[in-house]
Amino acid sequence: MKTRSPSSKFWALPLQLVLIVPFVVQVFGAVGLVGYLSFKNGEKAVEDLSKQLMKRTSSEVNHHLDAYLSIPHKVIQTNANAIRMGLLNVRDRKTVGKFFWYQMQAYDLTYISFNLPTGEGGGAGRYDGKTVTIDENTIKTPRLPKNSKTYLTDNDGNRTQLLSTATWDTLNEPNYTEPAKAGKPIWTRIYTYYDPAYPPYIAASAGSPVYDATKKLIAVVGVDIHLLKLSEFLRTLDISRSGQVFIVERDGMLVANSCPEQPFTVNKNEIKRLKAIDSPNPVVQGIARQLQQRIPNLRTITSTQELQVNFQGEDYSVHIAPWRDAYGLDWLVMTSIPHSAFMSQINANTQITILLCFGALILATISGIFTERWISHSVLRLKQASQAMASGDLDQTVTDGNIQELNVLAHSFNHMAGQLRQSFIALENSNAELEARVEERTVELKTAMSELQRTQAQMLQSEKMSALGQMVAGVAHEINNPVNFIHGNLRYVEEYTQGLLGLVQLYQKYFPSPPQEIEAELVAIDFDFLGQDLTKVLQSMEMGTNRICEIVLSLRNFSRLDEAEVKKVDLHEGIDSTLVILNHRLKSKPEFPAIQVIKDYGKLPLVECYAGQLNQVFMNIFSNAIDALEERHSQLTLEEIKAKTNTIWISTIVKNNTIVIKVKDNGLGISQEIQSKLFNPFFTTKSVGKGTGLGLAISYQIIKEKHGGKLSCDSIPGKWTEFEIELPLLQLSRT
């Protein structure tokens, strides 16, 4: 009669469940963990990527604003210097208008003007964005109410016919009154203009007063520049494909935006600027209104801010960066990007990861079932043989299988069965011997059964741990790869990288012989090269930031054109700063090889001079040398260019209490006839739009009159040209 423990029906489980259920539960747990981590990593990646993209875009916009909006003040400074030095006679309105016409060919500006305290003035403008016209304003009188005339011009800037007349009150216009009141270069206003005959536009106006030596106002010079060009630039940014970039004033008025809509409206022939909250673009309007709720007063924003907003069920990251210049502009650059721009690909990758995990789950389950059947088949034979023997059939033999441990158990079982058969045969011969043999065989049977149970438990645990180890190693490997690609910010990258490399080296030290799969993976990814190259990449990034610092420092050194005091400066610093600014012209281009600059600097003391004006001289001379080399390039064959590299030589020495600076190029040279006219005002050999003829004239006046030095030119046509500057070490007081 068979007996069973009362609790066995609650705890005894089939071998199939014992093998499959824990395995499947573990795989399900791994799949859930991978899915959760994949989702969280995707969210973190979107946040980091959107921040980096918006910071890069904001920086790119700031650099463009710095470069683009510096043009009006550079032109103003040039015109002010020309008027102050007497090179440009403001009473000769016809000549001034033609000079401004040439400047309009060289720069993409809206208007260049001058206004006198008498009410007279003039300028050159591009009202339709293409044709340059010349304006001339006389004194407004009752007999002459329409005192402003606009002329069409030919291709040389000569007036051809009167286009229109109008009334213009110079002395009450902001572009005259505000710079005169400020007494320095400023931005006067941002205005819109619309005439049915011309496209509407928005422009910024800058102006500067010009004084004589007695501080008497001579004139107010001004320049207007298109702001629609800023919108065109914003639309070219990579972020504009999915996000929005817009620039606003502190009162919320739109200056430019990357959307197709303009920052103004035209209704019944009237043009009106818009605030960002009134933009016809729904995304710009919605984000601006949410920002207004969070920050009612935009003037309180003094540093970069990052916000998260939700518009129409879509999450947006918003980056706000203040931008200012030295002349009064104070704007905010706002960059927004929807999370969906990144989440679509990340969600797709997450879905693929989850599908792969479920595929692995299915394969693992199928593998577990086959493994269970493989193991349980051998165990089942033992079970059936044991049951048969328990029923009295001692003629049982268990054949070998594919599992070594079960074969050992089968051999033990077969041996036990043989011994039992011998015991039953001996039992028939002797009861006494039977009792002894039964007791002996019973002990052996118990021992064999204990060994069977122990062997079975060891086998199950071994298979379970082997499968679990493979699964954990695979999951850890799959999780580790994407986690290594998620990083914080740049300043921690090197520290984290060194830590991870150190950890891998410890694993290599304590586990020098990893599994074949890991060894193959190390060879496939070329781990040693990866560690070395990563350090080089970080060094390249550091070199890039150092390069930016050099450019910023060079721009600061160069932008001292408005300093009116004599100071002791390092001339080499001014030369190097100018070369950095012209570096884009020195570099190689597809149609033009690089220009080699050879410096031979002597040991110079600090020199008393007007640093900003000398920088202007260096800029004019270096630019002329580059122009000469470009002209030479257009006239030579490829073989001649390779045989004679484009080169500029710069040397400095101290000679008899003077500083001598020589700038030499191997261009086409200058004939004696042209050399005699080089320093004459308005003399130029360049085509229209490439030169005004004032660069060398102003440079000559700066060197000779301002510094009491000498500026000369020597050249051999077809071979080289050399400019020589002589400056005294000390400056005597000059009027």
VMD Tcl script that draws the C-alpha trace (Angstrom):
set ca {
  {0.00 0.00 0.00}
  {1.38 3.41 -1.07}
  {1.53 6.28 1.41}
  {2.09 10.01 0.88}
  {2.97 12.88 3.19}
  {-0.10 15.04 3.94}
  {1.67 18.16 2.71}
  {3.15 16.63 -0.43}
  {0.13 17.50 -2.56}
  {0.76 21.17 -1.86}
  {4.54 21.26 -2.44}
  {5.32 18.48 -4.92}
  {5.60 20.01 -8.43}
  {6.18 18.39 -11.82}
  {9.72 18.55 -13.15}
  {8.43 20.39 -16.26}
  {7.18 23.32 -14.17}
  {10.31 23.39 -12.03}
  {12.49 23.71 -15.14}
  {10.37 26.07 -17.30}
  {8.49 28.47 -14.97}
  {11.50 30.05 -13.15}
  {13.32 30.39 -16.46}
  {10.38 32.14 -18.13}
  {9.81 34.41 -15.11}
  {13.44 35.51 -15.18}
  {13.28 36.26 -18.91}
  {10.03 38.21 -18.42}
  {11.74 40.26 -15.70}
  {14.71 40.96 -17.98}
  {12.41 42.06 -20.83}
  {10.52 44.43 -18.53}
  {13.76 45.88 -17.17}
  {15.17 46.41 -20.68}
  {11.96 48.08 -21.85}
  {11.85 50.41 -18.86}
  {15.52 51.38 -19.13}
  {15.15 51.89 -22.88}
  {12.24 54.27 -22.32}
  {14.03 56.25 -19.59}
  {17.24 56.41 -21.61}
  {15.25 57.72 -24.59}
  {13.74 60.50 -22.49}
  {17.18 61.47 -21.14}
  {18.70 61.37 -24.62}
  {15.96 63.68 -25.99}
  {16.51 66.17 -23.19}
  {20.30 66.21 -23.59}
  {20.19 66.32 -27.40}
  {17.63 69.14 -27.52}
  {19.67 71.21 -25.04}
  {22.87 70.74 -27.01}
  {21.17 71.55 -30.32}
  {19.51 74.70 -28.93}
  {22.75 75.90 -27.31}
  {24.64 75.38 -30.56}
  {21.92 77.15 -32.56}
  {21.78 80.08 -30.10}
  {25.57 80.44 -30.27}
  {25.47 80.36 -34.08}
  {22.77 83.06 -34.11}
  {24.78 85.23 -31.68}
  {27.89 84.97 -33.85}
  {25.89 85.91 -36.94}
  {24.32 88.90 -35.15}
  {27.76 90.06 -34.02}
  {29.13 89.87 -37.56}
  {26.09 91.12 -39.50}
  {25.17 94.06 -37.25}
  {28.78 95.26 -36.96}
  {28.79 96.21 -40.67}
  {26.76 99.46 -40.29}
  {29.06 100.79 -37.57}
  {32.18 99.86 -39.55}
  {30.81 101.80 -42.54}
  {29.84 104.68 -40.22}
  {33.36 104.72 -38.73}
  {34.91 104.77 -42.22}
  {32.70 107.66 -43.36}
  {33.22 109.58 -40.11}
  {37.00 109.24 -40.44}
  {36.88 110.36 -44.07}
  {34.81 113.45 -43.14}
  {36.90 114.25 -40.05}
  {40.16 114.00 -42.04}
  {38.82 116.14 -44.84}
  {38.92 113.34 -47.40}
  {35.16 113.65 -47.87}
  {33.74 117.18 -48.32}
  {30.17 117.16 -47.00}
  {29.48 120.40 -48.89}
  {30.08 118.56 -52.15}
  {26.87 116.57 -52.00}
  {27.30 115.19 -55.49}
  {30.68 113.62 -54.70}
  {29.47 112.34 -51.33}
  {26.42 110.76 -52.96}
  {28.61 109.02 -55.53}
  {30.94 107.81 -52.76}
  {27.97 106.38 -50.88}
  {26.80 104.78 -54.14}
  {30.13 102.91 -54.33}
  {29.75 101.80 -50.73}
  {26.26 100.45 -51.51}
  {27.86 98.28 -54.21}
  {30.31 96.88 -51.66}
  {27.84 96.27 -48.80}
  {24.32 94.83 -48.71}
  {22.76 97.78 -46.87}
  {19.43 99.60 -47.07}
  {20.62 103.20 -46.82}
  {23.79 105.26 -46.21}
  {23.31 108.93 -45.30}
  {24.77 112.12 -43.89}
  {22.88 115.07 -42.38}
  {24.24 118.51 -41.59}
  {23.20 120.88 -38.78}
  {21.96 123.25 -41.52}
  {19.28 120.76 -42.55}
  {21.11 119.70 -45.67}
  {22.06 116.10 -46.34}
  {21.98 113.22 -48.71}
  {22.59 109.54 -49.17}
  {22.30 106.44 -51.28}
  {19.58 103.82 -50.85}
  {18.32 100.50 -52.15}
  {14.56 100.86 -51.69}
  {13.53 97.93 -53.88}
  {16.37 95.71 -52.67}
  {18.17 95.91 -56.03}
  {18.47 99.39 -57.59}
  {20.70 101.96 -55.87}
  {19.46 105.56 -56.03}
  {20.98 108.80 -54.73}
  {19.14 111.29 -52.49}
  {20.01 114.98 -52.07}
  {18.39 117.13 -49.38}
  {18.56 120.93 -49.37}
  {17.41 123.40 -46.71}
  {13.63 123.34 -46.38}
  {12.04 126.75 -47.03}
  {8.50 127.96 -47.72}
  {9.50 128.55 -51.32}
  {10.99 125.09 -51.59}
  {8.79 122.73 -49.51}
  {9.85 119.62 -51.44}
  {13.51 119.84 -50.58}
  {14.45 116.15 -51.11}
  {15.28 114.78 -54.56}
  {15.88 111.17 -55.58}
  {17.96 110.37 -58.68}
  {18.41 107.25 -60.77}
  {22.03 106.35 -61.57}
  {24.01 104.57 -64.25}
  {26.50 101.74 -63.73}
  {29.21 104.23 -62.65}
  {27.14 105.98 -60.00}
  {26.41 109.05 -62.12}
  {22.97 110.64 -61.83}
  {20.86 110.07 -64.92}
  {17.38 111.43 -64.18}
  {15.23 112.80 -61.37}
  {13.05 109.99 -60.01}
  {10.95 111.83 -57.39}
  {10.77 114.74 -54.97}
  {9.57 114.83 -51.39}
  {9.51 116.89 -48.22}
  {12.17 115.96 -45.65}
  {12.69 117.69 -42.29}
  {16.25 116.61 -41.48}
  {16.56 118.39 -38.14}
  {13.50 116.66 -36.68}
  {14.22 113.14 -37.91}
  {15.34 110.54 -35.29}
  {18.31 109.46 -37.40}
  {19.71 112.98 -36.90}
  {18.44 114.09 -33.51}
  {19.18 110.93 -31.50}
  {22.90 110.45 -32.48}
  {23.48 114.20 -32.09}
  {21.94 114.07 -28.63}
  {23.84 110.94 -27.60}
  {27.18 112.29 -28.82}
  {28.37 108.79 -29.81}
  {27.56 105.95 -32.24}
  {24.16 104.39 -31.42}
  {21.27 102.47 -32.90}
  {18.42 104.92 -33.32}
  {15.41 102.78 -34.17}
  {13.96 99.73 -35.88}
  {11.42 100.73 -38.49}
  {9.26 99.24 -41.22}
  {8.82 100.68 -44.71}
  {6.20 100.03 -47.34}
  {5.56 101.61 -50.69}
  {3.21 99.85 -53.15}
  {5.96 100.18 -55.73}
  {8.49 98.28 -53.56}
  {8.45 95.15 -51.41}
  {7.87 95.85 -47.67}
  {10.83 95.48 -45.34}
  {12.04 95.98 -41.78}
  {15.38 97.66 -41.07}
  {17.55 98.93 -38.22}
  {19.03 102.42 -38.33}
  {22.42 103.37 -36.85}
  {24.02 106.80 -36.60}
  {27.04 108.64 -35.26}
  {27.90 112.34 -34.85}
  {31.08 113.69 -36.42}
  {32.93 116.48 -34.64}
  {35.85 118.66 -35.65}
  {38.91 119.32 -33.49}
  {36.96 121.98 -31.51}
  {34.18 119.46 -30.72}
  {31.83 121.25 -33.10}
  {29.27 119.05 -34.81}
  {30.12 118.67 -38.50}
  {27.50 116.11 -39.51}
  {25.62 113.01 -38.48}
  {26.39 109.92 -40.59}
  {24.01 106.99 -40.64}
  {23.51 103.52 -42.06}
  {20.32 101.42 -42.30}
  {20.54 97.62 -42.64}
  {17.94 95.03 -43.66}
  {16.56 92.86 -40.84}
  {14.72 90.52 -43.20}
  {18.17 89.08 -43.92}
  {18.19 87.84 -40.32}
  {14.96 85.91 -40.94}
  {16.47 84.42 -44.09}
  {19.51 83.33 -42.06}
  {17.34 81.78 -39.33}
  {15.51 79.72 -41.96}
  {18.83 78.18 -43.09}
  {19.57 76.74 -39.63}
  {19.24 72.97 -39.18}
  {16.88 73.42 -36.24}
  {14.38 75.40 -38.38}
  {13.25 72.16 -40.08}
  {11.47 71.05 -36.91}
  {11.75 73.90 -34.38}
  {11.48 77.67 -34.38}
  {14.05 80.42 -33.79}
  {12.88 83.99 -33.29}
  {14.46 87.23 -32.05}
  {12.49 89.77 -30.02}
  {13.12 93.09 -28.38}
  {12.69 93.46 -24.65}
  {9.14 94.77 -25.19}
  {8.24 91.56 -27.06}
  {8.33 93.04 -30.59}
  {9.48 90.58 -33.25}
  {12.75 91.37 -35.02}
  {13.16 88.18 -37.06}
  {11.89 84.60 -37.11}
  {12.62 81.33 -38.90}
  {8.99 80.64 -39.86}
  {7.68 81.55 -43.37}
  {5.52 84.39 -41.98}
  {7.02 87.89 -41.75}
  {7.41 89.78 -38.41}
  {5.01 92.46 -39.68}
  {1.67 92.79 -41.44}
  {0.53 94.93 -44.37}
  {-3.11 95.97 -44.30}
  {-4.62 98.59 -46.61}
  {-1.18 99.87 -47.64}
  {-0.18 100.26 -43.98}
  {2.67 98.22 -42.48}
  {2.73 97.34 -38.80}
  {5.27 95.44 -36.67}
  {4.04 92.50 -34.61}
  {4.73 91.23 -31.15}
  {5.69 87.58 -30.79}
  {2.38 86.89 -29.02}
  {0.56 88.20 -32.14}
  {2.64 86.26 -34.70}
  {0.61 84.63 -37.49}
  {2.67 81.47 -36.92}
  {0.76 79.39 -34.33}
  {3.88 77.80 -32.81}
  {5.71 81.12 -32.31}
  {2.53 82.72 -30.96}
  {1.73 79.84 -28.59}
  {5.25 79.58 -27.16}
  {5.52 83.37 -26.78}
  {2.23 83.52 -24.86}
  {3.27 80.76 -22.48}
  {6.59 82.52 -21.89}
  {4.69 85.77 -21.19}
  {2.70 83.98 -18.50}
  {5.87 82.67 -16.85}
  {8.01 85.78 -17.38}
  {5.70 88.83 -17.70}
  {8.63 91.28 -17.91}
  {11.25 90.20 -20.45}
  {13.64 92.89 -19.19}
  {14.28 90.77 -16.09}
  {16.06 88.14 -18.19}
  {19.79 88.74 -17.69}
  {21.22 85.31 -18.40}
  {20.51 82.20 -20.46}
  {17.36 80.31 -19.43}
  {15.98 76.91 -20.40}
  {12.27 76.12 -20.07}
  {9.88 73.30 -20.88}
  {6.45 74.24 -22.27}
  {3.49 72.32 -23.67}
  {1.65 73.67 -26.70}
  {-1.32 71.89 -28.29}
  {-0.37 68.64 -26.52}
  {3.23 68.82 -27.76}
  {6.20 69.22 -25.38}
  {8.74 71.86 -26.40}
  {12.18 72.72 -25.04}
  {12.82 76.48 -25.09}
  {16.22 78.18 -24.86}
  {16.38 81.95 -24.19}
  {19.70 83.79 -24.62}
  {20.18 87.58 -24.22}
  {22.18 89.34 -26.96}
  {23.55 92.87 -26.71}
  {26.04 95.04 -28.56}
  {28.00 98.12 -27.62}
  {25.65 100.49 -29.44}
  {22.37 99.94 -27.62}
  {20.72 96.84 -29.11}
  {19.30 94.54 -26.41}
  {17.51 91.50 -27.86}
  {16.48 88.00 -26.82}
  {17.22 84.98 -29.02}
  {14.55 82.33 -28.41}
  {15.00 78.78 -29.70}
  {12.30 76.11 -29.41}
  {12.24 72.51 -30.56}
  {9.51 69.84 -30.14}
  {10.42 66.60 -28.43}
  {8.70 64.71 -31.25}
  {11.56 65.71 -33.56}
  {13.72 63.21 -31.68}
  {11.23 60.86 -30.02}
  {9.98 59.31 -33.28}
  {13.29 57.58 -33.97}
  {13.86 56.82 -30.29}
  {10.37 55.29 -29.97}
  {11.02 53.21 -33.06}
  {14.31 51.99 -31.56}
  {12.56 51.24 -28.26}
  {9.88 49.23 -30.07}
  {12.54 47.28 -31.94}
  {14.36 46.61 -28.66}
  {11.18 45.37 -27.01}
  {10.33 43.19 -30.02}
  {13.82 41.71 -29.94}
  {13.44 41.06 -26.22}
  {10.12 39.31 -26.78}
  {11.71 37.33 -29.58}
  {14.47 36.33 -27.18}
  {11.77 35.40 -24.63}
  {10.04 33.13 -27.14}
  {13.33 31.52 -28.16}
  {14.31 31.10 -24.51}
  {10.92 29.52 -23.70}
  {11.19 27.11 -26.63}
  {14.76 26.32 -25.63}
  {13.61 25.70 -22.04}
  {10.87 23.33 -23.21}
  {13.29 21.31 -25.33}
  {15.84 21.30 -22.50}
  {13.16 20.12 -20.05}
  {12.10 17.33 -22.39}
  {15.72 16.35 -22.96}
  {16.38 16.14 -19.22}
  {13.03 14.72 -18.15}
  {13.21 11.94 -20.77}
  {16.20 10.36 -19.02}
  {14.69 10.94 -15.61}
  {11.41 9.44 -16.80}
  {13.20 6.21 -17.82}
  {14.69 5.99 -14.37}
  {11.29 6.64 -12.86}
  {9.62 3.93 -14.96}
  {12.37 1.42 -14.19}
  {12.13 2.24 -10.48}
  {8.35 1.82 -10.54}
  {8.67 -1.50 -12.35}
  {11.15 -2.73 -9.80}
  {8.86 -1.54 -7.00}
  {6.13 -3.68 -8.57}
  {8.36 -6.76 -8.39}
  {9.84 -6.74 -11.91}
  {13.53 -6.80 -11.14}
  {14.58 -7.47 -14.74}
  {15.11 -3.75 -15.57}
  {18.02 -2.03 -17.38}
  {18.31 1.75 -18.02}
  {20.19 2.63 -21.24}
  {22.67 5.53 -21.48}
  {21.57 8.99 -22.63}
  {23.30 12.29 -23.58}
  {23.72 13.62 -20.05}
  {26.82 12.45 -18.23}
  {25.42 12.84 -14.71}
  {22.27 10.86 -15.59}
  {24.43 8.14 -17.19}
  {26.29 7.79 -13.90}
  {22.95 7.54 -12.15}
  {21.74 4.98 -14.72}
  {24.87 2.88 -14.20}
  {24.33 2.99 -10.47}
  {20.69 2.03 -10.96}
  {21.58 -0.88 -13.25}
  {24.16 -2.05 -10.80}
  {21.59 -1.79 -8.01}
  {19.08 -3.79 -10.07}
  {21.63 -6.54 -10.67}
  {22.44 -6.70 -7.03}
  {18.73 -6.91 -6.19}
  {18.29 -9.79 -8.61}
  {21.22 -11.60 -7.04}
  {19.81 -10.85 -3.62}
  {16.40 -12.34 -4.51}
  {18.12 -15.45 -5.93}
  {20.15 -15.80 -2.76}
  {16.97 -15.26 -0.72}
  {15.50 -18.41 -2.18}
  {18.52 -20.38 -0.91}
  {18.66 -19.04 2.59}
  {16.28 -16.96 4.67}
  {19.00 -15.98 7.06}
  {21.27 -14.95 4.23}
  {18.29 -13.20 2.70}
  {17.69 -11.11 5.78}
  {21.35 -10.06 5.88}
  {21.44 -9.40 2.18}
  {18.17 -7.46 2.25}
  {19.45 -5.28 5.04}
  {22.73 -4.76 3.16}
  {21.02 -4.07 -0.10}
  {18.54 -1.77 1.60}
  {21.40 0.33 2.88}
  {22.96 0.37 -0.56}
  {19.60 1.31 -2.10}
  {19.16 4.19 0.31}
  {22.67 5.35 -0.48}
  {22.04 5.08 -4.21}
  {18.73 6.92 -3.92}
  {20.38 9.67 -1.90}
  {23.08 9.92 -4.52}
  {20.42 9.96 -7.24}
  {18.55 12.79 -5.57}
  {21.75 14.70 -4.92}
  {22.97 14.20 -8.48}
  {19.60 15.25 -9.89}
  {19.53 18.39 -7.74}
  {23.10 19.23 -8.77}
  {22.24 18.72 -12.43}
  {19.15 20.96 -12.25}
  {20.99 23.68 -10.39}
  {23.91 23.52 -12.84}
  {21.64 23.85 -15.88}
  {19.62 26.61 -14.25}
  {22.69 28.65 -13.29}
  {24.27 28.12 -16.72}
  {21.18 29.43 -18.52}
  {20.79 32.25 -16.01}
  {24.45 33.24 -16.41}
  {24.19 33.38 -20.18}
  {21.00 35.41 -20.00}
  {22.39 37.91 -17.46}
  {25.62 38.27 -19.44}
  {23.68 38.94 -22.63}
  {21.31 41.42 -21.00}
  {24.18 43.18 -19.23}
  {26.05 43.41 -22.52}
  {23.02 44.85 -24.35}
  {22.31 47.37 -21.58}
  {25.95 48.40 -21.16}
  {26.45 49.44 -24.79}
  {23.72 52.16 -24.99}
  {24.45 53.35 -21.43}
  {28.08 54.05 -22.41}
  {26.85 56.40 -25.13}
  {24.83 58.52 -22.73}
  {26.94 61.27 -21.23}
  {26.42 64.44 -19.37}
  {28.29 67.49 -20.49}
  {31.72 68.11 -21.88}
  {33.67 68.95 -18.75}
  {32.87 65.56 -17.17}
  {33.46 63.45 -20.28}
  {37.18 62.94 -19.77}
  {36.77 62.04 -16.06}
  {34.04 59.47 -16.77}
  {35.91 58.05 -19.75}
  {39.10 57.50 -17.76}
  {37.07 55.82 -15.03}
  {35.44 53.39 -17.45}
  {38.77 52.58 -19.15}
  {40.30 51.95 -15.72}
  {37.46 49.57 -14.85}
  {37.95 47.60 -18.08}
  {41.68 47.35 -17.35}
  {40.88 45.87 -13.88}
  {38.64 43.26 -15.54}
  {41.46 42.42 -17.94}
  {43.86 42.16 -15.00}
  {41.72 39.81 -12.88}
  {40.08 37.95 -15.78}
  {42.90 37.68 -18.33}
  {41.16 34.85 -20.20}
  {37.57 35.96 -20.87}
  {35.04 33.80 -22.77}
  {35.59 33.48 -26.48}
  {32.57 35.66 -27.29}
  {33.94 38.56 -25.21}
  {37.43 38.08 -26.67}
  {36.01 38.23 -30.22}
  {34.04 41.37 -29.37}
  {37.17 43.10 -27.99}
  {38.98 42.37 -31.26}
  {35.98 43.46 -33.35}
  {35.71 46.89 -31.72}
  {39.50 47.33 -31.52}
  {39.32 48.32 -27.85}
  {42.95 49.54 -27.57}
  {42.57 51.91 -30.52}
  {39.23 53.14 -29.15}
  {40.82 54.15 -25.83}
  {43.65 56.02 -27.54}
  {41.48 57.73 -30.14}
  {38.95 58.91 -27.54}
  {41.68 60.92 -25.81}
  {42.63 62.48 -29.14}
  {38.99 63.43 -29.79}
  {38.80 65.18 -26.40}
  {42.07 66.98 -27.17}
  {40.64 68.07 -30.54}
  {37.59 69.51 -28.78}
  {39.87 71.38 -26.36}
  {41.87 72.73 -29.31}
  {38.61 73.94 -30.85}
  {37.65 75.87 -27.73}
  {41.15 77.36 -27.53}
  {40.77 78.43 -31.15}
  {37.52 80.23 -30.31}
  {39.21 82.01 -27.39}
  {41.99 83.16 -29.75}
  {39.47 84.53 -32.22}
  {37.53 86.35 -29.46}
  {40.77 87.82 -28.09}
  {41.78 88.91 -31.59}
  {38.44 90.60 -32.19}
  {38.73 92.44 -28.85}
  {42.23 93.61 -29.71}
  {41.15 94.71 -33.19}
  {37.91 96.50 -32.24}
  {39.53 99.59 -30.71}
  {38.84 101.93 -33.63}
  {37.10 104.53 -31.45}
  {39.96 105.02 -28.97}
  {41.12 108.63 -29.25}
  {44.07 108.55 -26.85}
  {47.67 107.66 -27.55}
  {48.66 104.47 -25.75}
  {51.69 102.24 -25.57}
  {50.84 99.00 -27.34}
  {52.48 95.90 -28.73}
  {52.43 96.26 -32.53}
  {52.90 92.50 -33.00}
  {49.64 91.95 -31.16}
  {47.81 94.28 -33.53}
  {49.35 92.59 -36.60}
  {48.47 89.10 -35.34}
  {44.93 90.17 -34.46}
  {44.41 91.54 -37.96}
  {45.73 88.31 -39.50}
  {43.32 86.27 -37.39}
  {40.39 88.36 -38.66}
  {41.60 87.86 -42.26}
  {42.25 84.16 -41.70}
  {39.20 83.20 -43.77}
  {40.81 84.87 -46.80}
  {44.20 83.26 -46.15}
  {42.84 79.70 -46.03}
  {42.68 77.54 -49.12}
  {39.47 77.42 -51.14}
  {38.38 75.12 -53.97}
  {39.20 77.82 -56.52}
  {42.14 79.43 -54.71}
  {45.15 77.91 -52.86}
  {46.13 78.99 -49.34}
  {48.28 82.06 -48.78}
  {51.45 81.48 -46.78}
  {52.30 84.19 -44.20}
  {55.97 84.36 -43.17}
  {56.69 86.50 -40.09}
  {60.12 87.89 -39.23}
  {59.45 89.83 -36.03}
  {62.19 91.82 -34.38}
  {62.29 92.60 -30.68}
  {60.09 95.69 -30.46}
  {59.42 97.87 -27.41}
  {55.92 99.16 -26.67}
  {55.11 101.93 -29.13}
  {53.06 105.07 -28.46}
  {50.32 105.20 -31.09}
  {46.62 105.22 -31.87}
  {46.16 101.45 -31.73}
  {42.80 101.29 -33.46}
  {43.92 103.45 -36.37}
  {47.08 101.38 -36.86}
  {44.95 98.24 -36.93}
  {42.96 99.88 -39.71}
  {46.21 100.51 -41.61}
  {47.26 96.87 -41.19}
  {43.85 95.73 -42.38}
  {44.05 97.89 -45.55}
  {47.60 96.80 -46.44}
  {46.99 93.08 -45.75}
  {43.70 93.17 -47.68}
  {45.44 94.78 -50.68}
  {48.14 92.10 -50.57}
  {45.50 89.35 -50.55}
  {43.63 91.06 -53.43}
  {46.87 91.20 -55.41}
  {47.51 87.49 -54.89}
  {43.94 86.63 -55.90}
  {44.35 88.72 -59.07}
  {47.66 86.95 -59.77}
  {45.94 83.59 -59.31}
  {43.33 84.43 -61.97}
  {46.05 85.24 -64.53}
  {48.41 82.27 -64.04}
  {48.25 78.63 -65.08}
  {48.10 75.78 -62.55}
  {51.77 74.90 -63.17}
  {52.86 78.52 -62.59}
  {50.86 78.71 -59.34}
  {52.44 75.49 -58.01}
  {55.91 76.76 -58.90}
  {55.38 80.05 -57.06}
  {53.40 79.73 -53.82}
  {51.20 82.66 -52.78}
  {53.21 84.30 -49.96}
  {53.07 87.40 -47.74}
  {56.20 88.38 -45.79}
  {55.89 90.55 -42.65}
  {58.99 91.89 -40.89}
  {59.54 94.37 -38.04}
  {62.76 96.02 -36.80}
  {63.90 98.96 -34.68}
  {65.95 101.47 -36.63}
  {67.19 104.87 -35.32}
  {64.37 105.38 -32.76}
  {61.78 104.31 -35.31}
  {59.84 101.14 -35.91}
  {60.00 99.80 -39.46}
  {57.26 97.43 -40.61}
  {57.50 95.82 -44.06}
  {54.70 93.91 -45.80}
  {55.67 92.17 -49.03}
  {53.71 89.93 -51.42}
  {54.67 88.04 -54.57}
  {51.70 89.26 -56.60}
  {51.74 90.83 -60.06}
  {53.40 94.03 -58.81}
  {52.52 97.68 -59.45}
  {53.78 99.86 -62.28}
  {55.59 103.15 -61.58}
  {52.70 105.12 -63.02}
  {50.21 103.58 -60.59}
  {52.65 103.79 -57.64}
  {52.67 107.56 -57.97}
  {48.87 107.64 -57.50}
  {48.45 104.96 -54.83}
  {47.89 107.35 -51.93}
  {45.56 109.72 -53.80}
  {41.97 109.75 -52.47}
  {39.45 107.82 -54.60}
  {42.15 106.29 -56.79}
  {41.60 102.57 -57.29}
  {42.38 99.94 -59.90}
  {39.70 97.55 -58.61}
  {36.36 96.94 -60.27}
  {33.16 98.63 -59.09}
  {32.00 97.24 -55.77}
  {35.43 95.96 -54.67}
  {37.09 99.19 -53.59}
  {36.42 102.84 -52.84}
  {39.92 104.21 -53.34}
  {40.16 105.50 -49.77}
  {41.94 102.61 -47.99}
  {45.53 103.59 -48.77}
  {44.73 107.33 -48.67}
  {43.39 107.02 -45.12}
  {46.30 104.75 -44.16}
  {48.78 107.32 -45.51}
  {47.12 110.09 -43.52}
  {47.05 108.00 -40.33}
  {50.74 107.16 -40.58}
  {51.99 110.57 -41.67}
  {49.69 113.09 -39.94}
  {48.56 111.17 -36.88}
  {51.85 109.48 -36.08}
  {54.47 111.57 -37.87}
  {55.70 108.51 -39.74}
  {56.19 107.41 -43.33}
  {54.29 105.05 -45.63}
  {55.92 104.09 -48.92}
  {55.56 101.48 -51.64}
  {58.15 99.72 -53.75}
  {57.37 97.20 -56.47}
  {58.74 95.32 -59.45}
  {55.92 94.53 -61.92}
  {55.42 90.83 -62.32}
  {57.46 89.93 -59.23}
  {56.56 91.59 -55.92}
  {55.18 94.60 -54.05}
  {56.39 95.87 -50.67}
  {54.82 98.48 -48.36}
  {57.07 100.02 -45.70}
  {55.77 101.76 -42.56}
  {58.05 103.89 -40.36}
  {56.75 104.96 -36.94}
  {58.52 106.99 -34.24}
  {58.80 105.26 -30.86}
  {57.36 108.31 -29.05}
  {54.48 110.51 -30.20}
  {54.75 114.28 -29.84}
  {51.48 116.14 -29.19}
  {49.71 116.84 -32.51}
  {46.66 118.91 -33.35}
}
mol new
graphics top color blue
foreach p $ca { graphics top sphere $p radius 0.5 }
foreach p [lrange $ca 0 end-1] q [lrange $ca 1 end] { graphics top cylinder $p $q radius 0.2 }
display resetview
